[in-house]
């Protein structure tokens, strides 16, 4: 039997599947173990399970067979050692930040244009628990790397959502490693198909599994994956923060993962075609998409990513009024939050995902009132561009 590792598309297609062999005649797909509790057996069995002497299940917040299959699959797809599954992407960020900061002092270093939900989470942690968070502009390279050098931990999203700015992961890891600061990368937008953060040395990867990994817009979930094996303290943090997921939603993510590589081909293709088309429109003042040759970080993109992904944003010359008019005129494209599902979605970040920021904060982050975020779905690109054209074309 060949020992050559299978390529990512093959591993996606077999996500969670188990070949039993030996005449066992078991199910190929993992069963949904929808149970909160498990029979502990004898008192000796029970003690062995709770002490960790042997693997076992007691209560689904502590562990569940279906959820464990998903965790192993996610770790495999990202090239990590272990993973934990959470009830949302924000729960994954909370758990990863808590694990990374354990036993360390100093600031959590991040950037202001990070995903709006993560920004609000850090604001809560800062105000309630007095967590020291430093928001640094990564485009100011010397200032960014200096902050990374004094950080207790570093949290980055690259490409950022919605401005699609890139952060040099190799340079960030090199500085962070000198002081022992763990680096957490939100890989939700890029996905393991388009970006491989562990190959660049990062310590943790987080995802909102709601998005591309599931791909059907029918669940809320998240995960955190560690390059090295998880420690007992990490599992304890995960268990006691309470943000665990049930078996059925874990199974839905496994179902979605089987088509991830195939779906990303369409997402990548449609987003690239739309971004190139938008660049030629007089109504559009700027397009944010890392796969464009005109992207200001095109050289870093070629080093760090393989494709531009399915998300982009663009700014309308007419500002907020033009953006509102555009959203109202869309016919095929849907005005909705989130990303990574089959349907193409568009939204106004200043009025949705980044609404919780002050106007000054949005301005500092680069979120203008005329910025549209677009998640390219799986439709035919010609139909999408036709809808974009009629929504952008001035009346009269």
C-alpha positions in Angstrom: 0.0 0.0 0.0 1.3 3.5 -0.9 2.5 5.7 2.0 2.6 8.8 -0.1 0.3 11.5 1.5 -2.9 12.1 -0.4 -3.5 15.6 -1.8 -5.9 18.0 -0.1 -8.8 17.4 -2.5 -8.6 13.7 -1.9 -8.5 14.1 1.9 -11.5 16.5 1.7 -13.5 13.9 -0.4 -12.9 11.3 2.3 -13.4 13.6 5.3 -14.5 11.6 8.3 -15.0 8.4 6.3 -13.7 5.2 7.8 -12.8 2.0 5.9 -13.3 -0.8 8.5 -12.0 -3.8 6.5 -11.6 -7.2 8.0 -15.3 -8.1 7.3 -16.5 -5.6 10.0 -19.1 -4.2 7.5 -19.3 -0.9 9.4 -20.7 2.4 8.1 -18.4 4.4 5.8 -19.7 7.8 7.1 -19.4 8.5 10.8 -22.6 8.0 12.9 -24.2 11.0 14.6 -23.9 10.2 18.3 -26.6 12.5 19.5 -26.4 11.8 23.2 -25.5 14.1 26.1 -24.4 11.2 28.4 -22.7 7.8 28.0 -22.9 4.5 30.0 -19.8 4.5 32.2 -19.9 0.8 32.9 -18.5 -0.5 36.1 -17.0 1.7 38.9 -13.6 0.7 37.8 -14.4 1.6 34.1 -15.8 4.9 35.3 -12.7 5.8 37.3 -10.4 4.9 34.4 -12.4 7.2 32.1 -12.5 10.2 34.5 -8.8 9.8 35.5 -7.7 9.7 31.8 -6.3 6.2 32.2 -8.2 5.2 29.1 -10.2 7.0 26.4 -13.9 7.1 27.0 -16.9 9.4 27.0 -19.0 10.6 29.9 -20.7 13.9 28.9 -20.8 15.5 25.5 -19.4 18.8 26.7 -16.3 16.8 27.7 -16.1 14.8 24.5 -18.3 13.1 21.8 -17.3 10.5 19.2 -18.8 12.5 16.2 -17.2 15.7 17.4 -13.8 13.9 17.8 -14.0 12.6 14.2 -14.5 16.2 13.1 -11.6 17.4 15.2 -9.2 14.8 13.8 -10.3 15.7 10.2 -9.8 19.4 10.7 -6.3 18.9 12.1 -5.5 16.7 9.1 -6.8 19.2 6.6 -4.8 22.1 8.1 -1.7 19.9 8.8 -1.9 20.3 12.5 -1.5 17.9 15.4 -4.8 18.3 17.2 -8.0 20.3 17.1 -10.9 21.4 19.3 -14.4 22.1 17.9 -16.5 25.0 19.3 -20.0 26.4 19.0 -19.0 29.4 17.0 -16.1 31.2 15.4 -16.0 33.7 18.2 -15.9 30.8 20.7 -12.9 29.5 18.8 -11.1 32.8 19.0 -11.9 33.1 22.7 -10.6 29.6 23.4 -7.4 30.1 21.3 -6.6 33.5 22.9 -7.1 32.0 26.4 -4.9 29.0 25.6 -2.2 31.1 24.0 -2.1 33.6 26.9 -1.9 31.0 29.6 1.1 31.6 31.8 2.3 34.6 29.8 2.2 38.3 30.6 2.1 41.2 28.2 -0.3 42.4 25.5 -2.3 40.6 23.0 -1.2 42.2 19.7 -3.7 42.3 16.8 -4.8 44.7 14.1 -7.8 47.0 13.9 -9.2 45.7 10.6 -9.6 42.2 12.0 -13.1 40.6 11.6 -15.8 42.7 13.4 -16.9 39.9 15.6 -13.3 39.3 16.9 -12.9 43.1 17.4 -16.0 43.2 19.6 -14.9 40.1 21.5 -11.5 41.7 22.3 -13.2 44.9 23.3 -15.4 42.9 25.8 -12.3 41.0 27.1 -10.5 44.3 27.5 -13.3 46.1 29.3 -14.4 43.2 31.6 -11.2 41.3 32.2 -8.8 44.2 31.6 -7.0 42.2 28.9 -4.3 44.4 27.4 -4.9 44.5 23.7 -2.8 46.5 21.3 -4.2 47.3 17.9 -1.4 47.9 15.5 -1.4 48.7 11.7 0.6 45.9 10.1 1.3 48.1 7.1 3.6 50.0 9.4 6.0 47.1 9.3 8.6 48.3 11.9 5.9 49.2 14.4 4.0 46.0 13.8 7.1 43.8 14.3 8.2 45.8 17.3 4.8 45.1 18.9 5.0 41.4 18.0 8.4 41.3 19.7 6.9 42.4 23.1 3.6 40.5 22.8 2.3 37.8 25.0 0.4 36.4 22.0 -0.5 37.6 18.5 -3.8 37.3 16.7 -4.0 37.9 13.0 -6.6 37.5 10.2 -5.1 37.3 6.8 -6.6 38.2 4.4 -8.5 40.6 6.7 -12.2 40.8 6.5 -13.5 42.9 4.7 -10.4 44.9 3.4 -8.5 41.8 2.2 -5.2 43.1 3.6 -2.4 40.6 4.1 0.0 40.1 7.0 3.4 38.6 6.4 3.1 35.4 8.5 6.7 34.3 8.0 8.1 37.6 9.3 5.6 37.8 12.1 6.4 34.2 13.3 10.1 34.9 13.1 9.8 37.8 15.6 7.2 36.2 17.8 9.2 33.0 18.1 12.2 34.9 19.6 10.1 35.8 22.6 8.0 32.7 22.7 4.8 34.4 21.8 2.2 32.1 20.2 0.8 33.3 16.9 -2.9 32.6 16.1 -4.1 32.9 12.5 -7.8 33.2 11.6 -7.8 31.2 8.3 -11.6 31.4 7.8 -11.4 33.6 4.7 -8.4 31.9 3.0 -9.3 28.3 4.0 -6.6 25.5 3.9 -7.2 25.3 0.2 -5.7 28.8 -0.4 -3.3 29.3 2.5 -1.3 27.0 4.8 -0.3 28.9 7.9 1.3 26.0 9.7 3.8 25.6 6.9 4.8 29.2 7.8 5.3 28.3 11.4 2.2 29.7 13.2 1.1 28.0 16.4 -2.7 28.1 16.2 -5.3 28.3 13.4 -8.9 29.3 14.1 -12.0 29.0 11.8 -15.6 29.9 11.8 -16.8 26.5 10.4 -20.0 28.3 9.6 -18.3 29.7 6.5 -16.4 27.7 3.8 -15.7 24.6 5.8 -19.4 23.8 6.2 -20.3 25.6 3.0 -24.1 25.4 3.3 -25.0 28.3 5.6 -27.1 26.1 7.8 -25.1 26.0 11.1 -23.0 28.1 13.5 -19.7 26.6 14.6 -15.9 27.1 15.0 -12.7 25.3 15.6 -9.1 25.9 16.8 -6.2 23.7 15.6 -2.8 23.5 17.1 0.4 22.8 15.2 1.8 20.8 18.2 -0.2 18.3 20.3 -2.7 19.8 22.6 -1.9 19.9 26.3 -4.3 18.9 29.1 -4.7 22.5 30.0 -5.9 23.4 26.5 -8.6 20.7 26.7 -9.6 21.9 30.2 -9.9 25.5 28.9 -12.0 24.3 26.0 -14.3 22.2 28.2 -14.8 24.8 30.9 -15.4 27.8 28.7 -18.5 25.9 27.6 -18.5 26.7 23.9 -18.7 23.1 22.7 -20.7 21.9 19.8 -23.3 19.1 19.5 -22.9 15.9 17.4 -25.4 16.8 14.6 -23.7 20.1 13.8 -20.3 18.4 13.9 -21.6 15.9 11.4 -22.9 18.7 9.1 -19.4 20.2 9.0 -18.0 16.8 8.1 -20.5 16.6 5.3 -19.5 20.1 4.0 -15.8 19.3 4.2 -16.2 16.5 1.6 -16.8 19.1 -1.1 -14.6 21.9 0.2 -11.8 21.6 -2.4 -14.4 21.4 -5.2 -16.4 24.3 -3.9 -13.4 26.5 -3.4 -12.5 26.2 -7.1 -15.8 27.8 -7.9 -15.6 30.5 -5.2 -12.0 31.4 -6.3 -13.0 31.5 -9.9 -16.1 33.6 -9.4 -14.5 36.1 -7.0 -11.5 36.6 -9.4 -13.8 37.2 -12.4 -16.0 39.7 -10.4 -13.0 41.6 -9.0 -11.4 42.0 -12.5 -14.8 43.2 -13.9 -15.3 45.7 -11.0 -11.9 47.2 -11.6 -13.1 48.4 -15.0 -16.3 50.1 -13.7 -16.4 53.9 -13.4 -18.8 53.6 -10.4 -16.2 51.7 -8.4 -13.3 53.7 -6.9 -11.4 50.7 -5.5 -11.5 46.9 -5.4 -10.0 44.9 -2.5 -9.0 41.4 -3.6 -5.6 39.8 -3.1 -5.6 37.9 -6.3 -5.5 41.0 -8.4 -2.2 42.0 -10.0 -3.0 45.6 -8.8 -3.3 44.6 -5.1 -0.7 46.6 -3.2 0.6 43.3 -1.6 0.6 41.2 -4.8 4.2 40.1 -4.1 3.3 38.9 -0.6 0.2 37.2 -2.0 2.3 35.1 -4.4 4.5 34.0 -1.5 1.8 33.2 1.0 -1.4 32.2 -0.9 -2.2 30.0 -3.9 -5.5 31.6 -4.9 -7.3 34.9 -4.0 -10.3 33.2 -2.3 -14.0 33.8 -2.5 -14.3 37.1 -0.7 -13.8 40.6 -1.9 -14.8 44.1 -1.2 -15.2 47.3 -3.3 -15.8 51.0 -2.6 -18.4 52.9 -4.6 -17.5 56.4 -5.7 -20.9 57.7 -4.5 -20.3 56.7 -0.9 -23.1 55.5 1.5 -26.0 56.6 -0.8 -24.6 54.7 -3.8 -24.0 51.6 -1.6 -27.5 51.7 -0.3 -28.9 52.1 -3.8 -26.7 49.2 -5.0 -28.0 46.8 -2.3 -31.6 47.8 -3.0 -31.2 47.1 -6.7 -29.6 43.6 -6.5 -31.9 40.9 -7.8 -29.8 37.7 -7.8 -27.2 38.6 -5.2 -28.6 38.6 -1.6 -28.2 41.3 1.0 -27.1 39.1 3.9 -24.2 38.7 6.4 -21.8 35.8 6.5 -19.8 34.2 3.7 -18.8 30.9 2.2 -22.2 29.5 1.3 -23.6 28.6 -2.1 -25.3 31.9 -2.7 -23.5 35.2 -3.5 -24.0 37.6 -0.7 -23.3 41.4 -0.4 -23.5 43.6 2.7 -22.4 47.0 4.0 -19.9 46.4 6.7 -20.3 49.8 8.2 -23.9 49.0 8.9 -23.5 45.3 9.8 -20.3 43.4 10.9 -18.5 46.6 11.9 -21.5 48.6 13.2 -20.2 48.1 16.8 -17.1 50.2 16.1 -17.3 54.0 16.5 -17.2 56.0 13.3 -13.6 57.0 14.2 -12.7 53.4 14.7 -14.1 52.4 11.4 -12.2 55.3 9.8 -9.0 54.1 11.4 -9.7 50.6 10.2 -10.4 51.7 6.7 -14.1 50.7 6.7 -15.7 53.5 4.6 -19.5 54.0 4.5 -19.4 53.2 0.8 -17.6 49.8 1.2 -19.5 46.7 -0.1 -18.3 43.3 0.9 -19.2 40.5 -1.5 -19.0 36.8 -0.9 -18.9 35.1 -4.3 -21.1 32.0 -4.3 -21.3 29.0 -6.7 -23.5 30.5 -9.4 -22.5 31.1 -13.0 -20.2 34.1 -13.0 -22.0 35.6 -16.1 -25.3 35.7 -14.1 -23.5 37.4 -11.2 -21.9 40.0 -13.4 -25.2 40.7 -15.1 -26.8 41.4 -11.8 -23.9 43.6 -10.7 -24.1 45.6 -13.9 -27.8 46.4 -13.6 -27.4 47.2 -9.8 -24.5 49.6 -10.6 -25.8 51.3 -13.7 -27.1 54.8 -13.0 -30.8 55.3 -13.7 -31.9 57.2 -16.7 
